């Protein structure tokens, strides 16, 4: 048993506002996103990956969240090579020369490309590929118009 510090009375708690709990995949394409949370997680086969939460900031689907995984430890050396290439893309996009802690990624804005793929029945996964830095993408898109 765990005692609460205060008495919890239902009458003193407002009802929760309805939130957008839309879990349908966003359309494939390029989005501006901010890396909000990064953590090291184990893979199903005993390796390690960096899991990154991207919060979409534009141009559409603002507030939606997608996740990306980067392999860093894996029995398959090709998976590790691809993971390091992906991590290199992110570091170049946000202007970091080295990474010592995955928390250093949080708070940076960049362009991501969301790809949708079917996996195991009806489940849809959102895959992220990192593009050019936000400021460069913004300038180059403006120059084309």
N, C-alpha and C positions, 0 to 999 in steps of 0.2 A: 504494500500500500504506500502511496505517496501523497502527502498532504500538500494542498495548495497554500501559498502565502496569503491569498485573499479568498473570500467566499465568491464563488462564481454564480451569479444570478442571471438567468436567461432574460429576464425583463429589462436588464440594463445593457443588453447587447443588441445593437441594431441588426436588422436582417442584412444579409450579404447582398450587395448589388450584383445584378446580372453581369457577368463578364463574357467576353468573346472567347468561348471555348471551342473555336473552330480548329479541328485537327486535320482537316483535309489538306493535302499537299498544295503548296503555292505553285503557280505555273513555273515551268522551267524558264530560265533566263538570268540576266545579270541584275544584281541588286547591290545597293549600298548597305553595308551592315557593320555593326560594331561587335567586336569580340567582347563578350560580357563575363564569361567564366571559362576557365581552362583547368583541366585536372588530368592526372595520370590515372588510367584505369587498366585493369588486366583484360587481355583478350580471351576469347573462349578457349584458345589452345595454349595458354600459359605465357603469352608474350605481354608486351605493354604497348599502350597507345595513348596519345594525347587526345582527349575529348574536348572539343571547342564548341561553346554555345555562341551562335551568331544571332543578334537581334536585328531584324530588318529595319532600316531607317529610311528607305526609299528606293526607287521613286513610287512604288506601289507596295501594298501589303505591309505597311508600317506597323510595327509592334509584333509581327509574327516572328517565330523563333525556328531556326534550323540548327542542326548539329552536324559537325564534321569530326571524323576520326583520322588520326595520323599515326601509322605504325612506327614505333621506334625500336621495339625489340620483337623479333619474330624469327622462327626457324627458317623461313624463306628469305634469303638475302635480297631477292628482287623486291619483296614487300617493304623491307627496310630501306632500300635505295629509293623506292617511290615515296615512302614517308619522308625521308630526308629532303627529297626534291620538293615535296609539298611544303615542308617547313621552311625551306629556303625561299620559296615563292612568297610565303607570308612575311618573312623577315625583310625581304627586298621591298615588298609592298608597303610596309609600315616604317621602313627606314632604320631597322635595328641591325647592327653588325654582328652581335652575338646574343645568345640566350642562355641564361643561367637558371631561370625559374620560369615556369609556364605562366605565372601570374604577371610577368612582364608583358604578356600579349594582351591582357585584359584592358579594355578601354580604347583600343585602337580601332579606327574606321578604315575600311577597305572595300573593294569591289569583290563580290563573290558570284560565281556562276552556279546556279542550282540546277541539278539534273535529276530527273525522276526515273527510278528504275523499279521494276516489280521484283519482289523477293518473297519466297515462301507463301504461296497462296495469294491473298488479297492485300497483304501488307505493302505499303508504299514507303520507300526510303528516299530521303532528300540527300543528295550528294553535293558536296561543295567543292568547287575548284576556285582557287584564288586568282584574281586578275591583277591588273595594274593598281597602283595606289589611288586612293580616292581623289586626291587633288589633281593628279595627272589625267585620270579618267574624266573628271569633270571638265578640265580644260580642253582635252582633245575632243570631247563630244560637243562642246560649245564652238570649237573652231570649224566643225563640219557643217554647222547650220548656217 
